[in-house]
Amino acid sequence: MTSTRPVSEASATGGASGTGRPGKGPAVAVLVLVALGALIPLLGPSAALHGTGEAAAPATGGIALLRTVLFGALCVPVGELFADRLAARVPGAPAGAPRAWAPYAAAAGFLAALALASVVATGNLVPHGLAQIDVGGLYRTYDGRLALLEVDAFAVAGLCALSRRPGSQVVPLAAVAVAEALRAHPPAEHGASTGSALTFVHLTCAALWAGGLLRVLRTLGPWRGSAAGTALLGRYARVAAVLLAVITATGVWSTLRRMPADTVLDQLTTTAYGRALLAKVFLVAAVALLALWARIRLRRAPDPLAAASPARAEAVALGVVVAVSGLLTALPLPIRWS
């Protein structure tokens, strides 16, 4: 991202590092947060499984980390498409916009999907050599075809992001969301179509919320001092409230499908999946409070852009939620007691 603002102003908005080079501060902060967030899927399985008597699948931490990267790689471009559409509708919006991270996200998603596909190709075991990977076998299994779909979809999304029509990313990104929804609810599951539909809506809304907030905050930098920045934050806040409601509804419904109401309280503390889910619930509640704080400051503060401070904390918390979501997909599913 280039900028012609003075160093002092750029520093005030987090757009410069201590050396005065614009655009480095946010990128470095994101890298640090990503590194810290990686500890959740890597160390989380042992903590969640402790004392439950459940057995972890091979390389649970690695799988959780790859899923986290994949989810993050989906959130970033989806959020950019969403936030850029909001920004385009803001009257008097400045011409400046931050550089898109979609190509980098697509590359990360492609590598994560490729690694996950290699695990599927070895019968859900971690391969120790190329000879163990049966690429042709991926076409013969349900999970294998979904894994290949995600690899191809991220590759196409990357090409679309680099093209003159980055909006065309929506098709391959939707394919990734569909593949994840189908993977989470295989045909053998009772009511698989309902579960897949709930997961697709839940994942899509979460990507719009988390990725959209990241893009909005990055856009506020070059828009600093403009009334358009306040308008953009307000537009996002209104849509985010609806997204939160949908995420909550689909999350509760999905939970009750896997853990019936009379067993939820017990399984939330005695199963690894339940513990991770409980942590996610607390995190989402914290995110909702931060979002409410940001909305209040947006309405009442003399400088509405003061809402950007709690909004940044909200973005960090959403990143942690993504990491916990990746962890959830790698843990054993809860027992559905009758």
N, C-alpha and C positions, 0 to 999 in steps of 0.2 A: 504494500500500500504506500503510495507516495503522498506527500503532503507539503503544502507551502506555508503552513502555519509556523509561527515562531516556536522555538524550542520550549519556552516557558509555558505556552498554552498547550502544546502537545503533551508536555509532562503532566499537566494538571488533569488531563483526560486519560492518562495511562497510555498515550500513544508514543512515548519516547522512553528510551533507556537513560541511564545515568550519563552516558557518553554523548547524548544529544542526537542519536540516530533515531529518526521517527520509525514507528511501526514495529520495533523490536520487543518492547515491553509486553504487550499482550501475547505475542507468539511464545516468548520464553515462559510466561506464566502458564499458558496452556500446556506446554511441554512438561513443566514441573507437576502440574495437576494430573496429567495423564500418567506420569511415572508413579505418583502416589496412589492414584486410583487403581493401577495395575495390582497393587498389593491386596486389594479386596478379593478378586477372583482367585489369586494365587494362594492366599493364606486363609480365605474364608471357608473352604470345604472342611478343613480339619476342625475348625471352631464349631461349625454348624453340625458336624457329625458326632462330635464328642459326647459320649454317654447315651447315644440314641440306639446303639446296637445295629445300626444300618451299615452296610458295606458300600464303600465308594467305588465307582468305576475307575478303571486305569486312567491316570493322568487327568483327574477331575479338575485340578487347578489350571492346567494348560488349556483344557477344553473351555473352561469358564472364561479364561482370558481371551481366547479366540472369539468366543461369542460376544464378549464385551466390545472387542474391536469391531466386529461385524455390526453390532447394533449402533455403535458410535459412527461408523462409516455410513450407515443409513441415515442417521439423524442429521448429519452436517449438510448434505446436499438437499435433503427434503426441506430442512429449515431455511436454506438459502433461497430456494424457489418460492417458499411461502412468504418469507420476510421481504424479498425483493418485489413480490407482487403487491404487498401492503405498501411498500415505499413508493411504488410507481403511482399509487392512488392518492398520495399525500400532496395537497396543493402547495405549490411553491417549493417543492423538494429540490435541494441542491443537486448538482450533477455528480459530485464526488461519491464514490462507493468503494468499500474495501475489496481487496482482491479475493476472488472466490477460492475457497478451500476444497471445493468439490472434486477436482482432479486428484488431489492428495488423498482425500477420503476414499475415492473409488479405488485407488491403488492399494490402500490399507485393507479395504474390504475384500478386494480380489485376493490378496495374499492370505487373509484370514479364512476366506471361503475355500481357497485351494488347500490350505492345511487341514481344514475340517473334512474336506472331501477325501483327502488321503487317509484320514482315520476311518471314514466310512468304507473306503476301498479295502481296508484290511480287517473287516469284520468288527468295526468299532474298537480296534486295538491300536495302540500307538505304533506306527511302522518304525523299524530300526534300519531300514534300507530300502532302496528303490525296488528291489526285487520282490519285496513283500506287498507292494501296491498293485492291486489288480484293477487297472483303469477300465478295462473292458467290462469288469463286473459291475461297475457303477450303473451301466445302462440296464442291467438286469434286475435291479432292486429299486423299491420305492424311495428309500432314503437316498440311494445313490443318484437317482435322477434329479431329486430335489437339490442335492449338493452341487451337481453339475449346473443346474439352472442358476444357482446363486453365483457360482464362479463366472458363468457367461454373462449374467446380468450386470455384475460389477464391472466387467470388462467393457461392455457396451455403454454403461453409464459413464465410465471414464472418457470414452471416445466422444460421447455426446457433450460432456462438460467442456471438452477442448474444442468443440465445433462452434460454428457461428450461431447455432440454435441450442444453447444449453438447456432451454426449457424441455427439450425432447428427453431429458433424463427421467422424466416422470414415469415413462413406460418401463424401463428396466428396474427402476427403484420400486415400482409397484410389484414387479415380478419377484423381487427379493422379499418384500413383505408377505406376499402370497405364499412363497416357498417356506418361509419361517412359520407361518400360520398352519400350513399343511404338515410340516415336520413335527410341530408340537402336538398335533392331534392325528395320529395315523389312522387309516381306515378301520383297523380292528377295534378302535376305541368306541365305546357307546356314545352316540350323538356326536360323532367326529365333525360333521359339517357345522353344527352349532358352535362347537369349541373353536374350530378354525375361523369362523366368522367373527367370534368375539375377540380372538387373538389378533386378527388382522386389523380390526377397528382400534383395539387397544394399542397396538404397536404403531399404527399410522398416527394416531392422535399424540402419542408420546413423542414420536419423531418430530412432529410439527411443533409441539410445545418446547422441547429441549433445543432442537436445532434452530427453531425460529427465534428463541430468546438469544442464543449465541450470536446469530446474524444481526439481530436488532441492536444489541450492545456494540457490536463491531461497527455498525453503520452510524451510531451516535457520535463516534469519533470525528469523522470528516464533516458531520452535520452540526458540530458543537457551535452554540451561539445562535442557531437558527430555530425559529418556532416550529419548523418541520420536524425536528427531533422529538419535541414534546408530542406532536400529533402522531408520529409513528409509534412511540411508546404507548400512547393511549389506545391506538387501534389494535396493537398487539395485545394489550391487557384485556380488551373486551373479548377477543377471540380466545385467548388463553383461558378465560373463565369457563367458556363453553367446553374447551378441550379437557379441562380438569374434571368437569362434571361427567363427561363421557368416559374418561379414563377410570374414574372412581366406579361408575356403574358397571362397566365391562369387567373391571378387576374384581369387584365383589361377586358378580355373577360367575366368573370363571373359578373363583375360589370355592364357591358353594357347589360347583359341579364336581370339583376334585375332593373337597372336604365337606361333607354334609354338615348342616347347621349344628346338629347335636354332637359333632366330633371336632368342630373347628378349634375350640378353646384348648382342647387337649393336644391336638396335633400341632398347634402353633408353637408349643413349647417342648414337645417330645419327639418331633421329627426334624430332620435337617431342612427339608423343604419348608416346613412351617416356621422354623426359626428365621430362615432367610426372608420368607414372606413377611414375617412380623417386623423385621428390620426395615424392609422396604416400605411397609405401611407407615412406620414412624418417620422415615425419611420423607415420604410424600407429604405427610402432615406438616413437617417442618418446612418443606418447599411451599406448601399452601400458605403458611403463616408469613413467610418471606414475601410471597407474591402479594398477600393482602397488605403488608407493610409498604411495599413499593407502590401499590395502587393508592393507598392513603396519602403517601408523600406526593404522589403525582397530582392529587387533587388539591392538597392543602398547602404544600410548601411554596414559599415565595418564588423559588426556582424549581419548576416541575421536574427538571432533569436531575434534581437531587434523588429522585426515585431510582436512578441508575445504580446507586450504591447497594441497596438491598436487592436489586435485580441481579447484580453481579454475584452476590451470595446465593441467590436463587439458582443461577446458572451452574455454580459450583456444586450445589446440592443435587441438582438434576444429573450432573455428571456422575455423582456417587450412586444415584438411583440406577443409572444405566449399568454401572459396574455390578450392582447387586442383582439386576435383572439377568446379566450374563451368568452370574453365579447360580441363580435359580435354575437355569436351563441345564446345568451340569449335575445337579443333585438328584438323588433318587426321588421319584414321585411319591406323594403320600399314599398311605393305604386308605382305600375307600371302604370304611367300615359300614356294614349293613345294619 
